[in-house]
Structure formats: structure tokens, C-alpha cells
Amino acid sequence: MKKKVIFLDVDGTLVDYEGNLPDSAVTAVQKARANGHRVYICTGRSKAEIYPNLWEIGLDGMIGGNGSYVEDHGHTILHRLITREQCIRAVDWLHERGLEFYLESNNGLFASEHFEEKGLDVIREYARRKEQTGADILTVRKVFPDMIFDGELYRDDLNKISFILNSYADYEAACKAFPDLQCGTWGGKGETALFGDLGVKDITKAYAIDSLLAHLGADAADTIAFGDAKVDIPMLEYCAYGVAMGGGGPEIKEAADYVTADVTEDGLYLAFEKLGLI
């Protein structure tokens, strides 16, 4: 079998929404790499949110910040940042609009002044939607154990900014206020979205994969992508073969070539086995 380049979303794909990493997923990654395939995580998380247990399973590298950061075997291939001026404008606008937020950097997550308090109901609702056990007793510090609550908010090292939506109108206003940034939502579709985000303009997971393949001298025909959310669709559409996890939404399942079981039901291992990677 020709060697493949495999891209794994993290939340809902490699780990469940409680952050649990199934033993079967670890085995799948390790066996695939032993067979000569390359495995990268491709996630909305920034590097500061990739905890040691993920690196310890053995990975070739990562794409983070929804495509703004690319790393191969410890070497930075691409890193596109929100400028300091854009950050200042965004932070000031969010303050003026009364929206709590956190700044996402490879150096850490930096929360706005009242994010811990105002974010509580939102992160619990997000967990409930993902059918996470114990959702009603979650705290912001449990979900974001390394979040910094008193850090500098005017920064020049940002991959993206996530902010709590009081209503969908906040997202629409952000799109108008920041045409120079990539504006999106997560935690729900349309009016049900819980968060908005601001990132580097025209950056997607697909863009980052293209950059990594060019660095590797690899062919897109040999790529396989795994994801569970709407934000993963460009990645699945770009790669030669796309796999949706069983717990994913209808949009990504429609975009996929194959739908496997949920991450908690050994979905990653089963798909690796079906595709002949292990």
C-alpha cells in the first residue's frame, strides 16, 4: 500500500469531548506510523492546548489554530498570526460590546476579565450538546486547565480569538467590523452557535494541509482526513478521502466518503483497519 498522510481532528475525533484518549486510538496511530504512514493532528486548538498525552502517542506534527500554524517533527513550517493592531482593535471592540473572550496563542490561552464567570453557562451547554457526562458541574478551569486569567490582552502572538455570543447578531456585527479577519462560529449552527471566532484571513485547515504537503513533497492523492465538525469539512473536501466520526453532525457526514463509529466506540481504530492503514 502506498504510504498515506493522515490528518486527525482532535476533539470528537482523536479524543472525546471530556478529553479522554481511547487506547484503541493510540494503538491505531502507533500501528499506522509503524507501517510508514505519517500522522498529523489538524485542529482548532493552538499548540498550548496540545497536552503531553497527545504528543506521547507518537505524531509527526500538527496543524493548529484552524490552519494558522503548521509543524513537522518540531520544525515550524507555517505560522500566520493576527497582527498586534488587529488584536487591539478586536479586544477593544469586544470590550465595548460587552462580550467575554479568550485569546489563543501557542504561548497560552488568555482570558478576558470576566470570562471565568460569564463562560460557565456556555461551556456547560457546549458539553451538554456533546453529551458529555458531568456537564452541569464543569468549571471553566476544568475545561481550560492552563488558561491564564490575568495576562496581557494586547498581543502579537495570536492564532485566533474566541468570544461568547450573546446572540447571532454579535457574529454578524463582528463580520462587518473585521473584514480583514476570518470570522466564524462554533458550538452550534447559525442561531444556535455559542461562540464566534476571529482568525487570520483566508486561513483554513485545507490551506495548511496544502502548505505541509508542499514541504513534504507529498501528493494530495495520498491524503486521508478524519473529523467530526463543520469546521473540518474543508479538510475532508481537500483530502483524497474523508472520514466522519459517528458522533459528527449531518453536514460533515454528507461531506465524507465514509462514516465510522463514534470516538468512544473505537471509531478511529475501526476506520484505520477498514482503510488498510493497520
Solvent accessible surface area in square Angstrom, and as a share of the most:
residue,aa,sasa,rsa
1,M,128,0.57
2,K,138,0.59
3,K,112,0.48
4,K,37,0.16
5,V,4,0.02
6,I,0,0.00
7,F,0,0.00
8,L,0,0.00
9,D,11,0.06
10,V,0,0.00
11,D,43,0.22
12,G,5,0.05
13,T,0,0.00
14,L,0,0.00
15,V,3,0.02
16,D,19,0.10
17,Y,50,0.19
18,E,79,0.35
19,G,38,0.37
20,N,81,0.42
21,L,34,0.17
22,P,28,0.17
23,D,121,0.63
24,S,25,0.16
25,A,1,0.01
26,V,31,0.18
27,T,48,0.28
28,A,0,0.00
29,V,0,0.00
30,Q,86,0.38
31,K,91,0.39
32,A,0,0.00
33,R,77,0.28
34,A,89,0.69
35,N,66,0.34
36,G,40,0.38
37,H,8,0.04
38,R,92,0.34
39,V,0,0.00
40,Y,0,0.00
41,I,0,0.00
42,C,0,0.00
43,T,2,0.01
44,G,22,0.21
45,R,34,0.13
46,S,1,0.00
47,K,72,0.31
48,A,33,0.26
49,E,19,0.09
50,I,10,0.05
51,Y,62,0.24
52,P,91,0.57
53,N,65,0.33
54,L,4,0.02
55,W,73,0.26
56,E,131,0.59
57,I,10,0.05
58,G,20,0.19
59,L,19,0.09
60,D,9,0.05
61,G,2,0.02
62,M,0,0.00
63,I,0,0.00
64,G,0,0.00
65,G,5,0.04
66,N,30,0.15
67,G,0,0.00
68,S,1,0.01
69,Y,10,0.04
70,V,0,0.00
71,E,9,0.04
72,D,13,0.07
73,H,107,0.48
74,G,60,0.58
75,H,127,0.57
76,T,78,0.45
77,I,50,0.25
78,L,30,0.15
79,H,66,0.29
80,R,96,0.35
81,L,67,0.33
82,I,1,0.00
83,T,67,0.39
84,R,106,0.39
85,E,118,0.53
86,Q,32,0.14
87,C,0,0.00
88,I,50,0.25
89,R,103,0.38
90,A,0,0.00
91,V,1,0.01
92,D,50,0.26
93,W,45,0.16
94,L,0,0.00
95,H,82,0.37
96,E,144,0.65
97,R,98,0.36
98,G,50,0.48
99,L,4,0.02
100,E,24,0.11
101,F,0,0.00
102,Y,8,0.03
103,L,0,0.00
104,E,4,0.02
105,S,0,0.00
106,N,33,0.17
107,N,104,0.53
108,G,8,0.08
109,L,9,0.04
110,F,14,0.06
111,A,4,0.03
112,S,2,0.01
113,E,106,0.48
114,H,100,0.45
115,F,0,0.00
116,E,65,0.29
117,E,119,0.53
118,K,110,0.46
119,G,0,0.00
120,L,54,0.27
121,D,104,0.54
122,V,22,0.13
123,I,8,0.04
124,R,55,0.20
125,E,52,0.23
126,Y,51,0.19
127,A,3,0.02
128,R,107,0.39
129,R,99,0.36
130,K,70,0.29
131,E,154,0.69
132,Q,30,0.13
133,T,102,0.59
134,G,40,0.38
135,A,7,0.06
136,D,90,0.47
137,I,140,0.71
138,L,8,0.04
139,T,63,0.37
140,V,1,0.01
141,R,128,0.47
142,K,138,0.59
143,V,58,0.33
144,F,22,0.09
145,P,80,0.50
146,D,91,0.47
147,M,13,0.06
148,I,60,0.30
149,F,48,0.20
150,D,134,0.69
151,G,24,0.23
152,E,103,0.46
153,L,23,0.11
154,Y,78,0.30
155,R,41,0.15
156,D,94,0.49
157,D,22,0.11
158,L,0,0.00
159,N,1,0.00
160,K,15,0.07
161,I,0,0.00
162,S,0,0.00
163,F,0,0.00
164,I,11,0.06
165,L,18,0.09
166,N,109,0.56
167,S,57,0.37
168,Y,54,0.21
169,A,49,0.38
170,D,8,0.04
171,Y,43,0.16
172,E,83,0.37
173,A,24,0.18
174,A,0,0.00
175,C,46,0.28
176,K,168,0.71
177,A,36,0.28
178,F,4,0.02
179,P,91,0.57
180,D,53,0.28
181,L,4,0.02
182,Q,68,0.30
183,C,26,0.16
184,G,21,0.20
185,T,46,0.27
186,W,64,0.22
187,G,14,0.14
188,G,33,0.32
189,K,130,0.55
190,G,28,0.27
191,E,138,0.62
192,T,75,0.44
193,A,11,0.09
194,L,22,0.11
195,F,2,0.01
196,G,0,0.00
197,D,17,0.09
198,L,1,0.00
199,G,10,0.10
200,V,15,0.09
201,K,87,0.37
202,D,102,0.53
203,I,13,0.07
204,T,47,0.27
205,K,4,0.02
206,A,17,0.13
207,Y,88,0.34
208,A,0,0.00
209,I,0,0.00
210,D,75,0.39
211,S,30,0.19
212,L,0,0.00
213,L,7,0.04
214,A,81,0.63
215,H,94,0.42
216,L,36,0.18
217,G,70,0.67
218,A,30,0.24
219,D,79,0.41
220,A,38,0.29
221,A,67,0.52
222,D,16,0.08
223,T,1,0.01
224,I,8,0.04
225,A,0,0.00
226,F,0,0.00
227,G,0,0.00
228,D,5,0.03
229,A,31,0.24
230,K,121,0.51
231,V,74,0.42
232,D,0,0.00
233,I,28,0.14
234,P,50,0.32
235,M,0,0.00
236,L,6,0.03
237,E,123,0.55
238,Y,68,0.26
239,C,8,0.05
240,A,58,0.45
241,Y,64,0.24
242,G,1,0.01
243,V,0,0.00
244,A,0,0.00
245,M,0,0.00
246,G,26,0.25
247,G,51,0.49
248,G,10,0.10
249,G,28,0.27
250,P,94,0.59
251,E,49,0.22
252,I,1,0.01
253,K,70,0.30
254,E,145,0.65
255,A,35,0.27
256,A,19,0.15
257,D,89,0.46
258,Y,59,0.23
259,V,63,0.36
260,T,10,0.06
261,A,30,0.23
262,D,37,0.19
263,V,7,0.04
264,T,86,0.50
265,E,111,0.50
266,D,63,0.33
267,G,0,0.00
268,L,3,0.01
269,Y,50,0.19
270,L,81,0.41
271,A,0,0.00
272,F,0,0.00
273,E,91,0.41
274,K,122,0.52
275,L,37,0.18
276,G,42,0.40
277,L,1,0.00
278,I,49,0.25
